[in-house]
Amino acid sequence: MPLVTTKEMFKKAYEGGYAIGAFNVNNMEIVQGIADAAIELNSPIILQVSAGARKYAKHNYLVKLVEAVLVEAPDLPIALHLDHGADFEICKSCIDGGFTSVMIDGSHHDFETNIELTKKVVEYAHERGVVVEAELGRLAGIEDAVNVSAADAAYTQPDEVEEFVTRTGVDSLAIAIGTSHGAYKFKPGTNPQLRFDILAEIEKRIPKFPIVLHGASSVPQEFVKIINEHGGALKDAIGVPEDQLRQAARSAVCKINIDSDLRLGMTAGIREVMWTKPEVFDPRDYLKVGRANVKTVVMHKIKDVLGSEGKA
């Protein structure tokens, strides 16, 4: 099976009350950890690439790494997605370069400009069999090129979604209901609550339409602890409660983005080895531990949060 779009994935997820994990990839070990978990649990996956990942690892290397998974698991549904495409040019480059899905993030523009930009990407993508995700509302937080202050964050307005989807022809929509980018999402002592009232109203206005949650890492405290016990300095890192993400996955949310949790797992593995075995200098010795942590994170997400186990 070649790389697929998310269209059939999302249709099945919507009807089945689960979500597809969209996992950010930056190198071979992260791709392998995600793929090993998905293969073992027979789960469809979205492997997504940010602008920062393309700059770090290069477009062609990442595409070939993802395509290598198809050799290992030819029947596993896998989409290759551009995360947070900033403009038409980067979306075009990914569409022309083998991606099956792209996100155009015009959320920092006014409503009309966002529509105009998204529609331009949609028209180019659809002519080439590629699907498009867009965003309404703005998530707070920092991750790669995304940097939005709390003051500039804004919930998605339900009264805008129907017009936006109709006029752009977009295939899925990322909304802001209280998730946040990065590991430092919420202050200690707070009780993060997603705005399920907004989600329900959006679902009512665009029924059966796939919704996406960005900034949905939960910041596993066991990895934060390992990192800090082995020379790290992650203070007060708090994420999105997983029970709320599972609730979202049972509704219109068909795609849940996870990046920071993978980074934490990888970093915890590397730090633990390098701290406890200072004589080690073979990258394989510490990267394989990080890779195993990535697999552990993804298996947990698929089974206990997304509900996508056995859905391939």
C-alpha positions as a Markdown table, in Angstrom:
| # | Residue | x | y | z |
|---|---|---|---|---|
| 1 | Met | 0.0 | 0.0 | 0.0 |
| 2 | Pro | 1.4 | 3.5 | -0.8 |
| 3 | Leu | 1.1 | 6.4 | 1.5 |
| 4 | Val | -2.6 | 7.4 | 1.8 |
| 5 | Thr | -4.6 | 10.6 | 2.5 |
| 6 | Thr | -6.5 | 11.0 | 5.7 |
| 7 | Lys | -9.9 | 11.0 | 4.0 |
| 8 | Glu | -10.8 | 7.4 | 4.6 |
| 9 | Met | -9.0 | 7.4 | 8.0 |
| 10 | Phe | -11.1 | 10.2 | 9.2 |
| 11 | Lys | -14.4 | 8.8 | 7.9 |
| 12 | Lys | -13.8 | 5.5 | 9.8 |
| 13 | Ala | -12.5 | 7.4 | 12.9 |
| 14 | Tyr | -15.6 | 9.6 | 13.0 |
| 15 | Glu | -18.0 | 6.7 | 12.7 |
| 16 | Gly | -16.0 | 4.5 | 15.1 |
| 17 | Gly | -15.6 | 7.0 | 17.9 |
| 18 | Tyr | -11.8 | 7.1 | 17.9 |
| 19 | Ala | -9.0 | 9.4 | 16.7 |
| 20 | Ile | -5.9 | 9.0 | 14.6 |
| 21 | Gly | -2.6 | 9.9 | 16.2 |
| 22 | Ala | -0.6 | 12.4 | 14.3 |
| 23 | Phe | 3.0 | 12.0 | 15.5 |
| 24 | Asn | 5.7 | 14.5 | 14.7 |
| 25 | Val | 8.9 | 13.0 | 13.2 |
| 26 | Asn | 12.4 | 14.4 | 13.2 |
| 27 | Asn | 14.8 | 11.5 | 12.8 |
| 28 | Met | 15.1 | 7.8 | 12.1 |
| 29 | Glu | 14.7 | 6.6 | 15.7 |
| 30 | Ile | 11.5 | 8.6 | 16.2 |
| 31 | Val | 10.0 | 7.2 | 12.9 |
| 32 | Gln | 11.0 | 3.7 | 14.0 |
| 33 | Gly | 9.5 | 4.0 | 17.5 |
| 34 | Ile | 6.2 | 5.3 | 16.2 |
| 35 | Ala | 6.1 | 2.7 | 13.4 |
| 36 | Asp | 6.9 | -0.2 | 15.7 |
| 37 | Ala | 4.0 | 0.7 | 18.0 |
| 38 | Ala | 1.6 | 1.1 | 15.2 |
| 39 | Ile | 2.6 | -2.2 | 13.5 |
| 40 | Glu | 2.3 | -4.1 | 16.8 |
| 41 | Leu | -1.1 | -2.6 | 17.6 |
| 42 | Asn | -2.4 | -2.6 | 14.0 |
| 43 | Ser | -3.3 | 1.1 | 14.1 |
| 44 | Pro | -3.4 | 3.7 | 11.3 |
| 45 | Ile | -1.1 | 6.6 | 11.9 |
| 46 | Ile | -0.2 | 10.0 | 10.5 |
| 47 | Leu | 3.5 | 10.9 | 10.4 |
| 48 | Gln | 3.8 | 14.6 | 10.3 |
| 49 | Val | 6.7 | 17.0 | 9.6 |
| 50 | Ser | 7.0 | 20.5 | 10.8 |
| 51 | Ala | 9.0 | 23.3 | 9.1 |
| 52 | Gly | 11.6 | 22.9 | 11.8 |
| 53 | Ala | 11.9 | 19.1 | 11.0 |
| 54 | Arg | 12.3 | 19.8 | 7.3 |
| 55 | Lys | 15.0 | 22.3 | 8.1 |
| 56 | Tyr | 16.8 | 19.9 | 10.5 |
| 57 | Ala | 16.5 | 16.6 | 8.6 |
| 58 | Lys | 15.8 | 17.7 | 5.1 |
| 59 | His | 12.6 | 17.0 | 3.1 |
| 60 | Asn | 13.9 | 14.0 | 1.1 |
| 61 | Tyr | 15.4 | 12.2 | 4.1 |
| 62 | Leu | 12.2 | 12.4 | 6.0 |
| 63 | Val | 10.1 | 11.3 | 3.0 |
| 64 | Lys | 12.3 | 8.3 | 2.5 |
| 65 | Leu | 12.3 | 7.4 | 6.2 |
| 66 | Val | 8.5 | 7.4 | 6.1 |
| 67 | Glu | 8.4 | 5.4 | 2.9 |
| 68 | Ala | 10.7 | 2.8 | 4.6 |
| 69 | Val | 7.9 | 2.1 | 7.0 |
| 70 | Leu | 5.7 | 0.9 | 4.1 |
| 71 | Val | 8.4 | -1.7 | 3.3 |
| 72 | Glu | 8.1 | -3.0 | 6.9 |
| 73 | Ala | 4.3 | -2.8 | 7.0 |
| 74 | Pro | 2.9 | -2.6 | 3.4 |
| 75 | Asp | -0.8 | -2.9 | 4.6 |
| 76 | Leu | -0.6 | -0.3 | 7.3 |
| 77 | Pro | -2.5 | 3.0 | 6.5 |
| 78 | Ile | 0.0 | 5.8 | 6.8 |
| 79 | Ala | -0.4 | 9.4 | 5.8 |
| 80 | Leu | 2.5 | 11.9 | 5.5 |
| 81 | His | 1.4 | 15.3 | 6.7 |
| 82 | Leu | 2.9 | 18.8 | 6.7 |
| 83 | Asp | 2.3 | 20.3 | 10.2 |
| 84 | His | 1.8 | 24.1 | 10.4 |
| 85 | Gly | 2.6 | 25.1 | 6.8 |
| 86 | Ala | 3.1 | 28.9 | 7.1 |
| 87 | Asp | 2.4 | 29.8 | 3.4 |
| 88 | Phe | 1.4 | 28.6 | 0.0 |
| 89 | Glu | 5.0 | 27.9 | -1.1 |
| 90 | Ile | 5.9 | 25.4 | 1.7 |
| 91 | Cys | 2.6 | 23.6 | 1.1 |
| 92 | Lys | 3.2 | 23.5 | -2.6 |
| 93 | Ser | 6.7 | 22.1 | -2.0 |
| 94 | Cys | 5.4 | 19.3 | 0.2 |
| 95 | Ile | 2.5 | 18.5 | -2.2 |
| 96 | Asp | 4.9 | 18.3 | -5.1 |
| 97 | Gly | 7.4 | 16.4 | -2.9 |
| 98 | Gly | 5.3 | 13.3 | -1.9 |
| 99 | Phe | 3.2 | 14.4 | 1.1 |
| 100 | Thr | -0.4 | 13.2 | 1.0 |
| 101 | Ser | -1.7 | 15.8 | 3.4 |
| 102 | Val | -0.8 | 19.4 | 4.3 |
| 103 | Met | -1.8 | 21.9 | 6.8 |
| 104 | Ile | -2.0 | 25.6 | 5.9 |
| 105 | Asp | -2.0 | 27.6 | 9.1 |
| 106 | Gly | -3.5 | 31.0 | 8.3 |
| 107 | Ser | -4.8 | 31.4 | 11.9 |
| 108 | His | -2.6 | 34.4 | 12.5 |
| 109 | His | -4.3 | 36.3 | 9.6 |
| 110 | Asp | -7.8 | 37.9 | 9.7 |
| 111 | Phe | -10.7 | 35.7 | 8.7 |
| 112 | Glu | -10.9 | 36.8 | 5.1 |
| 113 | Thr | -7.2 | 36.4 | 4.5 |
| 114 | Asn | -7.2 | 33.0 | 6.1 |
| 115 | Ile | -10.0 | 31.9 | 3.8 |
| 116 | Glu | -8.2 | 33.3 | 0.7 |
| 117 | Leu | -4.9 | 31.6 | 1.6 |
| 118 | Thr | -6.5 | 28.3 | 2.6 |
| 119 | Lys | -8.6 | 28.2 | -0.6 |
| 120 | Lys | -5.5 | 28.7 | -2.7 |
| 121 | Val | -3.8 | 25.8 | -1.1 |
| 122 | Val | -6.9 | 23.6 | -1.3 |
| 123 | Glu | -7.3 | 24.2 | -5.0 |
| 124 | Tyr | -3.7 | 23.3 | -5.7 |
| 125 | Ala | -3.7 | 20.2 | -3.4 |
| 126 | His | -7.0 | 18.8 | -4.6 |
| 127 | Glu | -5.9 | 18.9 | -8.2 |
| 128 | Arg | -3.1 | 16.6 | -7.2 |
| 129 | Gly | -5.0 | 14.2 | -4.9 |
| 130 | Val | -3.7 | 15.7 | -1.6 |
| 131 | Val | -5.9 | 16.7 | 1.3 |
| 132 | Val | -5.7 | 19.9 | 3.4 |
| 133 | Glu | -6.1 | 20.9 | 7.0 |
| 134 | Ala | -6.6 | 24.5 | 8.1 |
| 135 | Glu | -7.0 | 26.2 | 11.4 |
| 136 | Leu | -9.5 | 28.6 | 13.0 |
| 137 | Gly | -8.6 | 30.1 | 16.4 |
| 138 | Arg | -5.1 | 30.3 | 17.9 |
| 139 | Leu | -3.4 | 28.0 | 20.4 |
| 140 | Ala | -1.0 | 29.4 | 22.9 |
| 141 | Gly | 2.4 | 27.9 | 23.4 |
| 142 | Ile | 5.7 | 27.3 | 21.8 |
| 143 | Glu | 6.7 | 24.5 | 19.4 |
| 144 | Asp | 9.2 | 24.8 | 16.6 |
| 145 | Ala | 8.1 | 27.8 | 14.5 |
| 146 | Val | 4.8 | 28.2 | 16.4 |
| 147 | Asn | 5.1 | 30.9 | 19.1 |
| 148 | Val | 1.8 | 32.3 | 20.4 |
| 149 | Ser | 1.5 | 34.2 | 23.7 |
| 150 | Ala | -1.4 | 33.6 | 26.0 |
| 151 | Ala | -2.6 | 37.1 | 25.3 |
| 152 | Asp | -2.8 | 36.4 | 21.6 |
| 153 | Ala | -4.5 | 33.0 | 21.9 |
| 154 | Ala | -8.2 | 32.8 | 21.0 |
| 155 | Tyr | -10.8 | 30.1 | 21.1 |
| 156 | Thr | -12.4 | 29.1 | 17.8 |
| 157 | Gln | -15.7 | 30.9 | 17.1 |
| 158 | Pro | -18.4 | 28.3 | 16.2 |
| 159 | Asp | -20.3 | 30.9 | 14.1 |
| 160 | Glu | -17.3 | 31.1 | 11.7 |
| 161 | Val | -16.7 | 27.4 | 11.0 |
| 162 | Glu | -19.5 | 26.7 | 8.5 |
| 163 | Glu | -18.6 | 29.7 | 6.4 |
| 164 | Phe | -14.9 | 28.9 | 6.5 |
| 165 | Val | -15.3 | 25.2 | 5.6 |
| 166 | Thr | -17.8 | 26.0 | 2.8 |
| 167 | Arg | -15.8 | 28.7 | 1.2 |
| 168 | Thr | -12.4 | 27.1 | 1.4 |
| 169 | Gly | -13.3 | 23.4 | 0.6 |
| 170 | Val | -10.9 | 22.3 | 3.3 |
| 171 | Asp | -10.9 | 18.6 | 4.4 |
| 172 | Ser | -10.3 | 19.0 | 8.1 |
| 173 | Leu | -10.2 | 21.8 | 10.6 |
| 174 | Ala | -7.9 | 22.4 | 13.6 |
| 175 | Ile | -9.7 | 24.3 | 16.4 |
| 176 | Ala | -8.7 | 26.0 | 19.6 |
| 177 | Ile | -10.6 | 24.7 | 22.6 |
| 178 | Gly | -8.0 | 24.9 | 25.3 |
| 179 | Thr | -5.0 | 22.8 | 24.2 |
| 180 | Ser | -1.6 | 24.4 | 24.0 |
| 181 | His | 1.7 | 23.8 | 22.2 |
| 182 | Gly | 4.9 | 22.6 | 23.9 |
| 183 | Ala | 5.6 | 21.0 | 27.3 |
| 184 | Tyr | 4.9 | 24.1 | 29.4 |
| 185 | Lys | 1.2 | 24.3 | 28.7 |
| 186 | Phe | -0.4 | 25.2 | 32.0 |
| 187 | Lys | 0.7 | 26.6 | 35.4 |
| 188 | Pro | 1.1 | 24.3 | 38.4 |
| 189 | Gly | -2.0 | 23.9 | 40.5 |
| 190 | Thr | -4.4 | 24.6 | 37.6 |
| 191 | Asn | -7.0 | 22.2 | 36.4 |
| 192 | Pro | -6.9 | 22.3 | 32.6 |
| 193 | Gln | -10.3 | 22.0 | 31.1 |
| 194 | Leu | -11.0 | 21.6 | 27.4 |
| 195 | Arg | -14.0 | 23.6 | 26.1 |
| 196 | Phe | -16.3 | 20.8 | 25.1 |
| 197 | Asp | -19.1 | 23.2 | 24.8 |
| 198 | Ile | -17.3 | 24.9 | 21.9 |
| 199 | Leu | -16.5 | 21.5 | 20.4 |
| 200 | Ala | -20.2 | 20.4 | 20.6 |
| 201 | Glu | -21.4 | 23.6 | 19.0 |
| 202 | Ile | -18.9 | 23.2 | 16.1 |
| 203 | Glu | -19.9 | 19.6 | 15.6 |
| 204 | Lys | -23.5 | 20.7 | 15.4 |
| 205 | Arg | -22.7 | 23.4 | 12.8 |
| 206 | Ile | -20.5 | 21.1 | 10.6 |
| 207 | Pro | -21.8 | 17.6 | 11.3 |
| 208 | Lys | -19.6 | 14.6 | 10.3 |
| 209 | Phe | -16.7 | 17.0 | 9.5 |
| 210 | Pro | -13.2 | 15.9 | 10.8 |
| 211 | Ile | -11.9 | 18.1 | 13.7 |
| 212 | Val | -8.2 | 18.3 | 14.7 |
| 213 | Leu | -6.6 | 19.0 | 18.1 |
| 214 | His | -3.1 | 20.5 | 18.1 |
| 215 | Gly | -1.0 | 20.9 | 21.2 |
| 216 | Ala | -2.4 | 17.7 | 22.7 |
| 217 | Ser | 0.6 | 16.2 | 24.5 |
| 218 | Ser | 0.0 | 15.3 | 28.1 |
| 219 | Val | 3.7 | 15.6 | 29.3 |
| 220 | Pro | 4.2 | 12.3 | 31.1 |
| 221 | Gln | 5.5 | 13.0 | 34.5 |
| 222 | Glu | 7.6 | 9.8 | 34.6 |
| 223 | Phe | 9.8 | 11.2 | 31.8 |
| 224 | Val | 10.0 | 14.6 | 33.3 |
| 225 | Lys | 11.2 | 13.0 | 36.5 |
| 226 | Ile | 13.8 | 10.9 | 34.7 |
| 227 | Ile | 15.1 | 14.0 | 32.8 |
| 228 | Asn | 15.4 | 16.1 | 35.9 |
| 229 | Glu | 17.1 | 13.3 | 37.9 |
| 230 | His | 19.7 | 13.0 | 35.2 |
| 231 | Gly | 20.8 | 16.6 | 34.7 |
| 232 | Gly | 17.7 | 18.1 | 33.1 |
| 233 | Ala | 15.9 | 21.2 | 34.2 |
| 234 | Leu | 12.2 | 20.9 | 33.2 |
| 235 | Lys | 10.3 | 22.9 | 35.8 |
| 236 | Asp | 6.5 | 22.7 | 36.2 |
| 237 | Ala | 5.8 | 21.0 | 32.8 |
| 238 | Ile | 2.1 | 20.2 | 32.7 |
| 239 | Gly | 0.1 | 18.9 | 29.8 |
| 240 | Val | -3.5 | 18.1 | 28.7 |
| 241 | Pro | -5.3 | 15.5 | 30.8 |
| 242 | Glu | -5.6 | 12.3 | 28.8 |
| 243 | Asp | -9.2 | 11.5 | 29.9 |
| 244 | Gln | -10.2 | 14.7 | 28.2 |
| 245 | Leu | -8.4 | 13.8 | 25.1 |
| 246 | Arg | -10.2 | 10.4 | 25.1 |
| 247 | Gln | -13.5 | 12.2 | 25.5 |
| 248 | Ala | -12.6 | 14.4 | 22.5 |
| 249 | Ala | -11.7 | 11.4 | 20.4 |
| 250 | Arg | -15.1 | 9.9 | 20.9 |
| 251 | Ser | -16.7 | 13.0 | 19.3 |
| 252 | Ala | -15.9 | 14.9 | 16.1 |
| 253 | Val | -12.1 | 14.9 | 16.8 |
| 254 | Cys | -10.5 | 12.6 | 14.3 |
| 255 | Lys | -6.9 | 13.7 | 14.5 |
| 256 | Ile | -4.9 | 14.4 | 17.7 |
| 257 | Asn | -1.4 | 15.8 | 17.4 |
| 258 | Ile | 1.4 | 14.5 | 19.7 |
| 259 | Asp | 4.9 | 15.9 | 19.6 |
| 260 | Ser | 6.2 | 17.0 | 23.0 |
| 261 | Asp | 5.5 | 13.6 | 24.6 |
| 262 | Leu | 7.8 | 12.0 | 22.0 |
| 263 | Arg | 10.5 | 14.5 | 22.6 |
| 264 | Leu | 10.3 | 13.9 | 26.4 |
| 265 | Gly | 10.5 | 10.1 | 26.0 |
| 266 | Met | 13.5 | 10.4 | 23.6 |
| 267 | Thr | 15.3 | 12.9 | 25.9 |
| 268 | Ala | 14.6 | 10.8 | 29.0 |
| 269 | Gly | 16.2 | 7.8 | 27.4 |
| 270 | Ile | 19.3 | 9.6 | 26.2 |
| 271 | Arg | 19.8 | 11.5 | 29.5 |
| 272 | Glu | 19.5 | 8.3 | 31.6 |
| 273 | Val | 22.1 | 6.4 | 29.6 |
| 274 | Met | 24.6 | 9.3 | 29.3 |
| 275 | Trp | 24.2 | 10.1 | 33.1 |
| 276 | Thr | 24.4 | 6.5 | 34.4 |
| 277 | Lys | 27.0 | 5.3 | 31.8 |
| 278 | Pro | 29.3 | 8.1 | 31.2 |
| 279 | Glu | 31.7 | 5.8 | 29.4 |
| 280 | Val | 29.2 | 5.3 | 26.5 |
| 281 | Phe | 30.0 | 7.1 | 23.3 |
| 282 | Asp | 28.2 | 4.9 | 20.7 |
| 283 | Pro | 25.1 | 6.8 | 19.7 |
| 284 | Arg | 23.3 | 3.5 | 19.2 |
| 285 | Asp | 23.6 | 2.8 | 22.9 |
| 286 | Tyr | 21.5 | 5.8 | 24.0 |
| 287 | Leu | 19.4 | 6.3 | 20.9 |
| 288 | Lys | 17.9 | 2.8 | 21.1 |
| 289 | Val | 16.7 | 3.6 | 24.7 |
| 290 | Gly | 15.1 | 6.8 | 23.5 |
| 291 | Arg | 13.5 | 4.9 | 20.6 |
| 292 | Ala | 12.1 | 2.4 | 23.0 |
| 293 | Asn | 10.6 | 5.2 | 25.0 |
| 294 | Val | 9.0 | 6.7 | 21.9 |
| 295 | Lys | 7.4 | 3.3 | 21.2 |
| 296 | Thr | 6.1 | 3.1 | 24.7 |
| 297 | Val | 4.5 | 6.6 | 24.4 |
| 298 | Val | 2.8 | 5.8 | 21.1 |
| 299 | Met | 1.5 | 2.4 | 22.3 |
| 300 | His | -0.1 | 4.0 | 25.3 |
| 301 | Lys | -1.6 | 6.8 | 23.2 |
| 302 | Ile | -3.1 | 4.3 | 20.7 |
| 303 | Lys | -4.5 | 2.0 | 23.3 |
| 304 | Asp | -5.6 | 4.3 | 26.1 |
| 305 | Val | -6.2 | 7.7 | 24.5 |
| 306 | Leu | -6.9 | 7.5 | 20.8 |
| 307 | Gly | -8.7 | 4.2 | 20.8 |
| 308 | Ser | -7.3 | 3.3 | 17.3 |
| 309 | Glu | -5.9 | -0.1 | 18.2 |
| 310 | Gly | -6.9 | -2.7 | 15.7 |
| 311 | Lys | -8.4 | -0.1 | 13.3 |
| 312 | Ala | -5.9 | -0.5 | 10.5 |
